[in-house]
Amino acid sequence: MSAVKRGRKTKGKTIKVRKMRTSFRYLKNLEMNLHQWIRFFSAVSVILMLAITTAVVVLYNHYHEYPGRVQRDTVTLADRGSDHITVKWQEVQNVDEYKVYVREYDPKAGEEGVEKSIDGKQPDKSWRTLTSTGGELDVTGLKEDTKYSFAVRADNKKHSGQLTKYRNFRTKKSQEIKVDESMMRFTFSEPFKIDPKASTKTTFSSDNEEVATVSKNTGEVTIKGAGTANISISAAENKEYTGDKKTVALTVLESDPVDSGGAPLNEIYWLDADNCEVVKTITGGEGADIPQGLAYTGDKYIVAYGMGGTNRIISFDVDGDGKEISTPQIDVGKPNGFTYSEVKKLCYCVKGYSSRAVTYDPESGEYDAMNFAYGCSGVGYDKKNKWMYTSSFTVMAAYSAEDYSVLHTTRTARHSGHVYSQDCCGYGGILLHCVSGSDRHGINYIDLYDIEKGKYLGSFGCDLSELESAIIDNEGYLQIMANNTSSEDYIWKTPINVKSLSEGL
């Protein structure tokens, strides 16, 4: 029994020993596994560190070697006009220059056509290539009111970047203020409106309110005194149209209208080579060298030559060197006054101290004669009113250009220094009478009349040699013909716009 008990105890101890041995082996194996895992994770860590380091190096080198990519959403419209579009974008790193590609949008090809033309790094030849060193570029030379496509790429010396997707922007419609850029008025002229043609709202201002003020919004001008003032006109820019600015040069002449009969001289403007320009040099021909009267058809100057001897009617092209000489079929004597009527398509020539006028048809070359109601030394035509004028040192008269019936008459201003009555012209009811002194090649004058009211408005002093004749050109400017006592004579354009002056009567 004791033995049995001892045996059981021994067996129990043996089992415990075995368990302990098993645990030891387990722990020993566990230790070996931990070492393996540690070695594994160490190897993985090294590999990860190498990978991260390599990636960082690659990314670092890439960042410093390759250009960044411009994002499409940063390509925006900075400014635009009728002929330009300014685009800007967010700048990126490592760029020597940005390539900006532009092409006119083709509605027929549509968006798909634009997309195909810009596939890849390099657009096809339909795109215009421009460069910029910064994040903005003004693209010029564009058509107004036209859509354009834009794409941007960042490049450096070693590498080309990636193109953005295109963006479309449209140019504006252009507008130009249409207005006469010079105007003339008298100090007695009533307020008037400047009415420019523009596509957007206009505003006005004056740089000399002692001469004229102007309403900012309506453009109504009020005369304050003699002199010059620049009236600035601005048309606003909006989403559809460009803005525009124009300046109207307003000249106001000091004038105090008086009854014309015997009125004393009132010089209101001075004409000489400093403010007039030669627009035509003319020469006579076939023995006729002294120009007496000037007519104007719009495309031709027609000059009556003669001084009691050989007479010729010579036509000069306004533009170019064309010249035609006609020999009068009727004796015109000294052709002191000369004009062209658009109503009858005839030239009229008067020689003074007589009511008889010789007519000349510049198309057919035929001559004839007729009579005015008053004797005259000058004859003119008013293309606005379709009137004819005659002038002398006795009576100024206006006639219907159709039937020559008398419409208005007034007595002539007589003042010291005016001893020779020359030719006349007119526009819009203003008759201009050319007169000269005893020294015909000295100071001459042009007297102005309001023929309907019988008022003398003042005179222009003229220092351009002998003032023989005058016309009003298609723009309304006064042109005068002066005899220079030489083989060449001049037609001068003056700064006087009679059309504009007549609007201030």
Order of alpha helices (4+ residues) and beta strands (2+ residues): alpha-beta-beta-beta-alpha-beta-beta-beta-beta-beta-beta-beta-beta-beta-beta-beta-beta-beta-beta-beta-beta-beta-beta-beta-beta-beta-beta-beta-beta-beta-beta-beta-beta-beta-beta-beta-beta-beta-alpha
